[in-house]
Amino acid sequence: MLALLVVTGCTPDEKGEGGSSGPDARAGSALAAVDSLTVKGRAPRTGYERERFGSAWADTDSNGCGTRDDILKRDLEDVKFRDGGDCDVASGTLAPDPYTGKDVSFVRGRSKVDIDHLVALSDAWQKGAGGWEPSKRIAFANDPLNLLAVDAGPNRGKGDGDTATWLPPDKGYRCAYVARQVAVKKKYGVWVTGAERDAMKRVLSDCPEEKLPSGGNPTTAPGRFHAR
């Protein structure tokens, strides 16, 4: 019966593990927002390529810096720039890395810091993005709401995992992490599997007052950007 529910989508009986998010789901919380996400089965990965989300780290906000440098400037401390500018980040410190709780040094060219898509591009592709217009995929790939500077090690272990298959090793960051995933999926209309929804609720039930994050860039990139 569970497999049938996941395939056929969200029905009244599917809302949570035995009903709605419950009385502890405060209005405006990430936990309450989980019930607004569409529940469907994962589509095939067929046709997915990174290029379908445009060139990596496009300057979609037109501030003169690529998205990767924007996120490094936002998330690192003691930032230093190349050539006396204010765009190309040369070094800094992730203090701490949200996924491990440890400090990680960033040095351009031999970095131990990645920029993670909290909702992985491949995961999004299999849950709706395969049918989007290119401008929406470009916006998604460069939206600061969906991006975080993190330790490269655990990030590469994450792959394209969702909440049901991967969570940060630092348990103290899991509520904020899952809340960001919920916010991104709600903003862009990315669906979740039944197992993913249940995992989101398990995590967020420990922090029912965790607010649903907001902000980021528009969901459509400027017309000068193109993707396959």
N, C-alpha and C positions, 0 to 999 in steps of 0.2 A: 504493500500500500504506500509506503514512503517513497519508493522509486516512482510510482505513478504520480504522486503529488508534485514531486520535483519536476517531472517532465511537463505536466499540464499547466504549471504556473500557480499563481497565488489564489487560493480559495479562502472563504471565511474561516475554515477550520485550520488553515495553515499559519495563522498569525501567532508566531511564537511557539514555544514549547508548552502547548496546552492552553492557547488563547492569546490575549493581547500581551503587551509588554508588562502589564500589571500596574498596581497602584504606585510603585516606586518610580515609574517613568515620568519624571517631571516634564512639564511643557517646556519646549526649547532645548531639551536634553538630547544627547546623541542616542540614548536608549530609546526614547520615544520616536526618534526619526527612523529607526530601523524598520518600523512597521510601514513606513511610506515607500520602502524600496520594493521594486518588483521582484518576485521570486520565479525563476525559470531554470531550466537545465542549461548546462554549459554547451555552447555551440562549438563546432569544430574549429581548430586553429588554422584551417585551410586558408591560404591567401595572406597570412600574416607576414609582414616584413616591417622592420623598423622604419623604412622609407615611407610607409603608408601614413606615418605621423609627421612627415615633413623632415627637413634637415635638422640634425640634432642641435638643440639649444639656440633656436632662432630668436631674434630680438623682437618678439611679438608685441612687447609693450613700448617699443620705439624709444627707449632711453639711451641708446647708443652702446649698450653692453649686451652680450649674449646671456641667455637665461642661466647657464651654468655659473657664470661669474656673479650674476645677481643673487643666486642662492648662496654661494660661498660668502659674499659680502654680508648677507643677512645672518647666516648661521655661525660663522667663525668669529673668534675673538683675536685681537692683536693682528689684524689684517694688514699686510703690506702688499703694495702693488708694483708691477713691473714698469720700468721706464718713467717713473715719476707720475704715472697717470692715476686714474681713479676707477679703472675698469678691470684690467687683467690682474686677477689676484695671484700674487707670487707665493705667499705663505700665510699661515695663520694657524689657529688651534681650535679644534672642536672640543669645547670644554664645558660639559662632557659630551661624548657621543650619546645620543638618545637611545641607541639600541643596546649598548653595553654598559653605560654609565662611566666609562673610562675616557680620559683625555686622549685625543688623537691629533698628531701633528699633520698639517697639510703643507707640502712643498710641491709647487707646480713641476710636472715632469716626472715625479716619482711619488705620486700621491697615494696615501693610504685612505683617502676620503673619496667616497662616491656620492653622486647626487641620485638619490633613490626616488623613483616614482612610487609613492605609497600604494596606489592602485597601479599595478604593473601594466604596461602597454599591451602585452599579450593577454593578460587577464581581461582587460577592457575589450579587446578585440573579440574575445570569445563570449562576451556578455553585452553585446550591442554595438560596439564601435566599428565592427566590420561593415555595418550598414550606414554609417554616418557620412556626411559630406566631408571632404578633405579639410576644410577650414575648421571644422569642429575638432577633428583629430589633432590638427596642429595646435589648436588652443589647449586641448587636454594635455598634450605632451609638454607644454611650456607653462602650465598654470602653477604659480607658486603654492597654491593650496595643496597641490598634489606632489610637491617636491620637498626633499629634506636632505641636508648634508649628513652623511652617516659613515661609520666605519665600513670600509670596503669588504672586510671579511664576512660578517654576518649578512650584509646586503647581497653578496654573490651567492651565499647559501640560500637566501630567500627565493631567488629566481623569480618566477611569475606567480608565486604562492599567494593565496588569499587568506583571510582570517582563519579559515578552517584548517589550513595546512601550514601556516607559519605565523609566529608572533615574535616580537623582540625578546632576546634573552633577558633583558632587564625588565622584570615584572612590573616595576614601578612606572614604566612608560607605556604599558599596554593599553590603559584606558585612553590616553591621549592619541595613541597610534590608531586604535580602532575607531575612535571618534572622527579622526581625519579621513579615514577610509569611507566611513558612512557619509560624511559631508561631501566628499568628491563624487561618490556614486549617486548621491541624491542630486547634486548640482548638474551632473551630465546625463543622468538617466541610465547609468550603467546598472544592470540587474545583478542579483545575487542568487546563488544556489541555496537550496534549503539548508544544507550543512553549513554554509557560510553564514547565513542569517542566524542560525542557532548559536554558532560560535561567537558572533558579534554580541548577541544577547547575554551569553555566559560571561564574557569579559565585562561588558558595560553594566551588568547587574551588580557588580562590586563597586561601581561608582555611578549610581543613578543620577547624580547631579552634574556629571560631566557635560559641559555645554557642547552643542553642535557648532564646530568652527564655521566661519563664513569668510567671505572675501575672495581674494585672488583676482584673476583676469577675466574678461568677458569670455563666453563660451564659443565665440567665433573669432578666428584670427583675421588680421587685416588682409585685404584682397591681394596684396603683393606677394603673399606666401603661397606656396603650392606644394602639393604632395601627390604621390602616385595614386 
